[in-house]
Amino acid sequence: MAQSPELTEETQTAATYMAMVVRNAMEDFHCEHLSDDQMKELNPIIRSAIGTVLHAFTNYQQVDAAKRFMDYNLRMVPKYWEPPGLLEGCVKMWERDG
């Protein structure tokens, strides 16, 4: 049996950072639709999902399980999803400081 995968410290840090950006982007939605207890439950799900994505992405070429996981999830992306864009706060900082 193969050893269970683990996240590197670098991947954990990147996932935590990304989850913070997601959490901040959701703040208005949180205030309008989610209780603090619901957000408390949602935050670790988001962090772990992002960590999983980063792990699979990093290991895609070397590990068949990572390739299968990524390919499976990519097939599930609905056709109606628009491409991602940049958050307004990032664009404003870029324009101001760039």
DSSP file (Angstrom, degrees, kcal/mol; ACC not computed):
  #  RESIDUE AA STRUCTURE BP1 BP2  ACC     N-H-->O    O-->H-N    N-H-->O    O-->H-N    TCO  KAPPA ALPHA  PHI   PSI    X-CA   Y-CA   Z-CA
    1    1 A M              0   0    0      0, 0.0     3,-0.1     0, 0.0     2,-0.1   0.000 360.0 360.0 360.0 135.5    0.0    0.0    0.0
    2    2 A A        -     0   0    0      1,-0.1     2,-0.1     3,-0.0     0, 0.0  -0.355 360.0-101.1 -71.3 149.6    1.3    3.4   -0.9
    3    3 A Q        -     0   0    0      1,-0.1    -1,-0.1    -2,-0.1     0, 0.0  -0.461  43.4-102.8 -69.2 140.8    2.1    6.0    1.8
    4    4 A S        -     0   0    0     -2,-0.1    -1,-0.1     1,-0.1     2,-0.1  -0.396  40.9-112.1 -64.1 138.8   -0.5    8.6    2.3
    5    5 A P        -     0   0    0      0, 0.0     2,-0.3     0, 0.0    -1,-0.1  -0.371  32.4-163.9 -71.8 152.7    0.4   12.0    0.7
    6    6 A E        -     0   0    0     -2,-0.1     2,-0.3    49,-0.0     0, 0.0  -0.957  21.8-110.8-133.0 153.9    1.2   14.9    2.9
    7    7 A L        -     0   0    0     -2,-0.3     2,-0.1     1,-0.1    45,-0.1  -0.655  30.6-126.0 -83.1 138.0    1.4   18.6    2.1
    8    8 A T     >  -     0   0    0     -2,-0.3     4,-2.5     1,-0.1     5,-0.2  -0.357  26.9-109.3 -71.4 162.9    4.8   20.3    2.3
    9    9 A E  H  > S+     0   0    0      1,-0.2     4,-2.5     2,-0.2     5,-0.2   0.886 121.7  54.3 -60.8 -38.4    5.2   23.3    4.5
   10   10 A E  H  > S+     0   0    0      2,-0.2     4,-2.4     1,-0.2    -1,-0.2   0.908 109.5  46.5 -62.3 -42.7    5.5   25.4    1.4
   11   11 A T  H  > S+     0   0    0      2,-0.2     4,-2.8     1,-0.2    -2,-0.2   0.895 110.9  52.6 -67.6 -39.7    2.2   24.1    0.0
   12   12 A Q  H  X S+     0   0    0     -4,-2.5     4,-2.4     2,-0.2    -2,-0.2   0.919 110.8  47.6 -60.5 -43.3    0.5   24.6    3.4
   13   13 A T  H  X S+     0   0    0     -4,-2.5     4,-2.4     2,-0.2    -2,-0.2   0.928 113.2  47.3 -64.1 -45.5    1.6   28.2    3.4
   14   14 A A  H  X S+     0   0    0     -4,-2.4     4,-2.6     1,-0.2    -2,-0.2   0.911 112.9  49.2 -62.6 -42.5    0.5   28.8   -0.1
   15   15 A A  H  X S+     0   0    0     -4,-2.8     4,-2.6     2,-0.2    -1,-0.2   0.892 110.7  50.2 -64.8 -39.9   -2.9   27.1    0.6
   16   16 A T  H  X S+     0   0    0     -4,-2.4     4,-1.9    -5,-0.2    -2,-0.2   0.921 111.9  47.9 -64.3 -44.0   -3.4   29.3    3.7
   17   17 A Y  H  X S+     0   0    0     -4,-2.4     4,-1.9     2,-0.2    -2,-0.2   0.943 113.6  46.9 -60.6 -48.7   -2.6   32.4    1.8
   18   18 A M  H  X S+     0   0    0     -4,-2.6     4,-2.4     1,-0.2    -2,-0.2   0.896 110.5  52.7 -62.6 -40.4   -5.0   31.5   -1.0
   19   19 A A  H  X S+     0   0    0     -4,-2.6     4,-2.9     1,-0.2    -1,-0.2   0.860 106.6  53.8 -64.0 -34.7   -7.7   30.6    1.5
   20   20 A M  H  X S+     0   0    0     -4,-1.9     4,-2.6     2,-0.2    -1,-0.2   0.904 108.5  48.8 -65.7 -40.3   -7.3   34.0    3.1
   21   21 A V  H  X S+     0   0    0     -4,-1.9     4,-2.3     2,-0.2    -2,-0.2   0.919 113.2  47.6 -64.2 -43.1   -7.8   35.7   -0.2
   22   22 A V  H  X S+     0   0    0     -4,-2.4     4,-1.5     2,-0.2    -2,-0.2   0.936 112.3  49.7 -61.1 -46.4  -10.9   33.5   -0.9
   23   23 A R  H  < S+     0   0    0     -4,-2.9     3,-0.3     1,-0.2     4,-0.3   0.915 111.8  47.3 -60.5 -44.7  -12.2   34.3    2.6
   24   24 A N  H >< S+     0   0    0     -4,-2.6     3,-1.2     1,-0.2     4,-0.3   0.881 109.7  53.6 -64.7 -37.6  -11.7   38.0    2.2
   25   25 A A  H 3< S+     0   0    0     -4,-2.3     3,-0.3     1,-0.2     4,-0.3   0.782 109.6  49.8 -66.5 -25.6  -13.4   37.9   -1.3
   26   26 A M  T 3X S+     0   0    0     -4,-1.5     4,-3.2    -3,-0.3    -1,-0.2   0.409  79.4 105.3 -90.1   1.1  -16.4   36.2    0.4
   27   27 A E  H <> S+     0   0    0     -3,-1.2     4,-2.7    -4,-0.3     5,-0.2   0.890  80.9  45.0 -55.7 -48.1  -16.7   38.7    3.2
   28   28 A D  H  > S+     0   0    0     -4,-0.3     4,-1.9    -3,-0.3    -1,-0.2   0.917 115.5  48.2 -62.7 -41.6  -19.8   40.5    1.9
   29   29 A F  H  >>S+     0   0    0     -4,-0.3     4,-2.7     2,-0.2     5,-0.6   0.911 111.0  52.1 -62.4 -42.3  -21.5   37.1    1.1
   30   30 A H  H  X5S+     0   0    0     -4,-3.2     4,-1.9     1,-0.2    -2,-0.2   0.938 109.6  48.3 -58.1 -49.2  -20.6   36.0    4.6
   31   31 A C  H  <5S+     0   0    0     -4,-2.7    -1,-0.2    -5,-0.2    -2,-0.2   0.865 119.7  38.3 -61.2 -37.3  -22.1   39.0    6.2
   32   32 A E  H  <5S+     0   0    0     -4,-1.9    -1,-0.2    -5,-0.2    -2,-0.2   0.781 134.8  11.8 -85.9 -28.5  -25.3   38.7    4.2
   33   33 A H  H  <5S+     0   0    0     -4,-2.7     2,-0.4    -5,-0.2    -3,-0.2   0.612 110.6  62.3-130.4 -16.8  -25.8   34.9    4.1
   34   34 A L     << -     0   0    0     -4,-1.9    -1,-0.2    -5,-0.6     2,-0.1  -0.937  64.3-134.1-124.6 139.0  -23.6   33.0    6.5
   35   35 A S     >  -     0   0    0     -2,-0.4     4,-2.3     1,-0.1     5,-0.2  -0.363  33.6-107.6 -76.8 165.9  -23.3   33.0   10.2
   36   36 A D  H  > S+     0   0    0      1,-0.2     4,-2.5     2,-0.2     5,-0.1   0.879 122.6  54.3 -61.2 -37.1  -19.8   33.1   11.9
   37   37 A D  H  > S+     0   0    0      2,-0.2     4,-1.6     1,-0.2    -1,-0.2   0.889 107.7  49.3 -64.6 -38.7  -20.3   29.4   12.9
   38   38 A Q  H  > S+     0   0    0      2,-0.2     4,-2.3     1,-0.2    -2,-0.2   0.909 112.0  48.0 -66.1 -41.4  -21.0   28.5    9.2
   39   39 A M  H  X S+     0   0    0     -4,-2.3     4,-2.8     1,-0.2    -2,-0.2   0.896 107.8  55.8 -64.5 -38.9  -17.9   30.4    8.1
   40   40 A K  H  < S+     0   0    0     -4,-2.5    -1,-0.2     1,-0.2    -2,-0.2   0.864 112.5  42.7 -61.1 -35.6  -15.8   28.7   10.9
   41   41 A E  H  X S+     0   0    0     -4,-1.6     4,-0.7    -5,-0.1    -1,-0.2   0.843 115.6  49.1 -76.9 -35.1  -16.9   25.4    9.4
   42   42 A L  H  X S+     0   0    0     -4,-2.3     4,-2.3     1,-0.2     3,-0.3   0.856  97.6  68.6 -73.8 -37.0  -16.4   26.4    5.8
   43   43 A N  H  X S+     0   0    0     -4,-2.8     4,-2.6     1,-0.2     5,-0.2   0.889  99.8  45.6 -56.2 -48.0  -12.9   27.9    6.2
   44   44 A P  H  > S+     0   0    0      0, 0.0     4,-2.5     0, 0.0    -1,-0.2   0.839 110.9  55.1 -67.5 -28.3  -11.0   24.6    6.9
   45   45 A I  H  X S+     0   0    0     -4,-0.7     4,-2.4    -3,-0.3    -2,-0.2   0.933 110.6  45.6 -64.3 -44.6  -12.9   23.0    4.0
   46   46 A I  H  X S+     0   0    0     -4,-2.3     4,-2.6     2,-0.2     5,-0.2   0.935 113.3  49.2 -63.0 -47.6  -11.6   25.7    1.7
   47   47 A R  H  X S+     0   0    0     -4,-2.6     4,-2.6     1,-0.2    -2,-0.2   0.926 114.0  45.4 -59.2 -45.6   -8.0   25.5    3.1
   48   48 A S  H  X S+     0   0    0     -4,-2.5     4,-2.4     2,-0.2    -1,-0.2   0.884 111.8  51.8 -67.7 -37.9   -7.9   21.7    2.6
   49   49 A A  H  X S+     0   0    0     -4,-2.4     4,-2.4     2,-0.2    -1,-0.2   0.924 112.2  46.2 -63.7 -43.6   -9.4   21.9   -0.9
   50   50 A I  H  X S+     0   0    0     -4,-2.6     4,-2.7     2,-0.2    -2,-0.2   0.919 112.1  50.8 -65.6 -42.8   -6.9   24.5   -1.9
   51   51 A G  H  X S+     0   0    0     -4,-2.6     4,-2.3    -5,-0.2    -2,-0.2   0.899 110.7  49.9 -59.0 -40.6   -4.1   22.4   -0.4
   52   52 A T  H  X S+     0   0    0     -4,-2.4     4,-2.7     2,-0.2     5,-0.2   0.914 110.3  49.5 -64.3 -44.3   -5.3   19.3   -2.2
   53   53 A V  H  X S+     0   0    0     -4,-2.4     4,-2.9     2,-0.2     5,-0.2   0.936 112.1  47.9 -60.2 -47.2   -5.4   21.2   -5.5
   54   54 A L  H  X S+     0   0    0     -4,-2.7     4,-2.6     2,-0.2    -2,-0.2   0.907 112.5  49.4 -61.7 -41.7   -1.9   22.5   -5.1
   55   55 A H  H  X S+     0   0    0     -4,-2.3     4,-1.9    -5,-0.2    -2,-0.2   0.933 114.1  44.6 -63.0 -46.8   -0.7   19.0   -4.1
   56   56 A A  H  X S+     0   0    0     -4,-2.7     4,-0.6     2,-0.2    -2,-0.2   0.911 114.1  49.9 -64.5 -42.0   -2.3   17.4   -7.2
   57   57 A F  H >< S+     0   0    0     -4,-2.9     3,-0.7    -5,-0.2     4,-0.3   0.917 111.9  47.9 -62.3 -44.3   -1.1   20.2   -9.5
   58   58 A T  H 3< S+     0   0    0     -4,-2.6     3,-0.3     1,-0.2    -1,-0.2   0.845 120.4  37.4 -64.8 -35.2    2.5   19.9   -8.2
   59   59 A N  H 3X S+     0   0    0     -4,-1.9     4,-2.8    -5,-0.2     3,-0.5   0.307  83.0 109.7-101.9   7.8    2.5   16.1   -8.5
   60   60 A Y  T << S+     0   0    0     -3,-0.7     7,-0.2    -4,-0.6    -1,-0.2   0.869  82.9  40.8 -54.3 -45.3    0.5   15.8  -11.8
   61   61 A Q  T  4 S+     0   0    0     -4,-0.3    -1,-0.2    -3,-0.3    -2,-0.1   0.760 123.6  37.5 -76.9 -25.3    3.4   14.7  -14.0
   62   62 A Q  T  4 S+     0   0    0     -3,-0.5     2,-0.5     1,-0.2    -2,-0.2   0.742 110.3  53.5-101.2 -26.3    4.9   12.3  -11.5
   63   63 A V     X  -     0   0    0     -4,-2.8     4,-2.0    -7,-0.2     3,-0.3  -0.946  60.5-153.5-123.9 120.9    2.1   10.6   -9.6
   64   64 A D  H  > S+     0   0    0     -2,-0.5     4,-2.9     1,-0.2     5,-0.2   0.867  97.2  56.1 -59.4 -38.4   -0.8    8.8  -11.4
   65   65 A A  H  > S+     0   0    0      1,-0.2     4,-2.5     2,-0.2    -1,-0.2   0.895 107.3  49.3 -62.7 -39.0   -3.2    9.4   -8.5
   66   66 A A  H  > S+     0   0    0     -3,-0.3     4,-2.5    -7,-0.2     5,-0.2   0.908 111.8  49.2 -65.5 -41.5   -2.6   13.2   -8.7
   67   67 A K  H  X S+     0   0    0     -4,-2.0     4,-2.9    -8,-0.3     5,-0.2   0.933 112.6  47.0 -62.8 -46.6   -3.2   13.1  -12.5
   68   68 A R  H  X S+     0   0    0     -4,-2.9     4,-2.6     2,-0.2    -2,-0.2   0.911 112.2  50.5 -62.4 -42.5   -6.4   11.1  -12.1
   69   69 A F  H  X S+     0   0    0     -4,-2.5     4,-2.1    -5,-0.2    -2,-0.2   0.939 114.9  42.6 -61.6 -47.9   -7.7   13.4   -9.3
   70   70 A M  H  X S+     0   0    0     -4,-2.5     4,-2.7     2,-0.2     5,-0.2   0.937 115.0  48.6 -65.6 -46.5   -7.0   16.5  -11.4
   71   71 A D  H  X S+     0   0    0     -4,-2.9     4,-1.9    -5,-0.2    -1,-0.2   0.907 110.8  51.9 -61.3 -41.6   -8.4   15.1  -14.6
   72   72 A Y  H  X S+     0   0    0     -4,-2.6     4,-0.7    -5,-0.2    -1,-0.2   0.937 113.6  43.1 -59.2 -48.4  -11.5   13.9  -12.8
   73   73 A N  H >< S+     0   0    0     -4,-2.1     3,-0.7     1,-0.2     4,-0.4   0.865 110.2  55.6 -70.0 -35.8  -12.2   17.3  -11.3
   74   74 A L  H >< S+     0   0    0     -4,-2.7     3,-1.1     1,-0.2    -1,-0.2   0.870 103.5  55.9 -63.7 -35.4  -11.4   19.2  -14.5
   75   75 A R  H 3< S+     0   0    0     -4,-1.9    -1,-0.2     1,-0.2    -2,-0.2   0.744 102.2  58.7 -66.6 -21.6  -14.0   17.1  -16.3
   76   76 A M  T << S+     0   0    0     -4,-0.7    -1,-0.2    -3,-0.7    -2,-0.2   0.567  74.5 114.2 -85.4  -9.4  -16.6   18.3  -13.8
   77   77 A V  S <  S-     0   0    0     -3,-1.1    -3,-0.0    -4,-0.4     2,-0.0  -0.480  72.0-121.4 -66.3 122.2  -16.2   22.0  -14.5
   78   78 A P    >   -     0   0    0      0, 0.0     3,-1.3     0, 0.0    -1,-0.1  -0.318   9.2-127.4 -66.2 147.5  -19.5   23.2  -16.0
   79   79 A K  T 3  S+     0   0    0      1,-0.2    -2,-0.1    -2,-0.0     0, 0.0   0.790 106.2  62.5 -62.7 -28.9  -19.4   24.7  -19.5
   80   80 A Y  T 3  S+     0   0    0      2,-0.1    -1,-0.2     0, 0.0     2,-0.2   0.575  75.1 112.1 -79.3  -7.9  -21.2   27.8  -18.2
   81   81 A W    <   -     0   0    0     -3,-1.3    -4,-0.0     1,-0.1     0, 0.0  -0.477  65.3-135.4 -66.7 130.1  -18.5   28.8  -15.8
   82   82 A E        -     0   0    0     -2,-0.2     3,-0.1     1,-0.1    -1,-0.1  -0.499  31.5 -91.4 -78.9 155.7  -16.8   32.0  -16.9
   83   83 A P        -     0   0    0      0, 0.0    -1,-0.1     0, 0.0     2,-0.0  -0.317  51.3 -97.1 -62.9 150.5  -13.0   32.2  -16.8
   84   84 A P        -     0   0    0      0, 0.0     2,-0.2     0, 0.0    -3,-0.0  -0.313  43.4-170.7 -66.6 154.0  -11.5   33.6  -13.5
   85   85 A G        -     0   0    0     -3,-0.1     2,-0.3    -2,-0.0    -3,-0.0  -0.631  30.2 -78.7-127.7-171.1  -10.6   37.2  -13.3
   86   86 A L        -     0   0    0     -2,-0.2     2,-0.1     1,-0.1     0, 0.0  -0.749  45.6-109.8 -95.8 142.7   -8.7   39.4  -10.8
   87   87 A L     >  -     0   0    0     -2,-0.3     4,-2.2     1,-0.1     3,-0.4  -0.405  27.2-118.5 -67.9 147.1  -10.4   40.7   -7.7
   88   88 A E  H  > S+     0   0    0      1,-0.2     4,-2.6     2,-0.2     5,-0.2   0.867 112.1  55.6 -56.4 -41.6  -11.1   44.4   -7.7
   89   89 A G  H  > S+     0   0    0      1,-0.2     4,-2.1     2,-0.2    -1,-0.2   0.884 108.4  48.1 -61.7 -39.0   -8.8   45.0   -4.7
   90   90 A C  H  > S+     0   0    0     -3,-0.4     4,-2.7     2,-0.2    -1,-0.2   0.926 111.4  49.9 -65.8 -45.2   -5.8   43.4   -6.4
   91   91 A V  H  X S+     0   0    0     -4,-2.2     4,-2.7     1,-0.2     5,-0.2   0.915 110.6  50.1 -60.8 -43.2   -6.4   45.4   -9.6
   92   92 A K  H  X S+     0   0    0     -4,-2.6     4,-2.4     2,-0.2    -1,-0.2   0.910 112.0  47.1 -63.7 -42.3   -6.6   48.7   -7.6
   93   93 A M  H  X S+     0   0    0     -4,-2.1     4,-3.3     2,-0.2     5,-0.4   0.921 112.7  50.5 -62.9 -43.3   -3.4   47.9   -5.8
   94   94 A W  H  X S+     0   0    0     -4,-2.7     4,-2.6     1,-0.2    -2,-0.2   0.925 113.0  45.1 -60.3 -47.0   -1.7   47.0   -9.1
   95   95 A E  H  < S+     0   0    0     -4,-2.7    -1,-0.2    -5,-0.2    -2,-0.2   0.884 117.9  44.3 -66.2 -38.5   -2.8   50.2  -10.7
   96   96 A R  H  < S+     0   0    0     -4,-2.4    -2,-0.2    -5,-0.2    -1,-0.2   0.920 127.9  25.9 -71.8 -44.6   -1.8   52.3   -7.7
   97   97 A D  H  <        0   0    0     -4,-3.3    -3,-0.2    -5,-0.2    -2,-0.2   0.661 360.0 360.0 -96.4 -18.7    1.5   50.7   -7.1
   98   98 A G     <        0   0    0     -4,-2.6    -1,-0.2    -5,-0.4    -3,-0.1   0.469 360.0 360.0 -82.8 360.0    2.5   49.4  -10.5
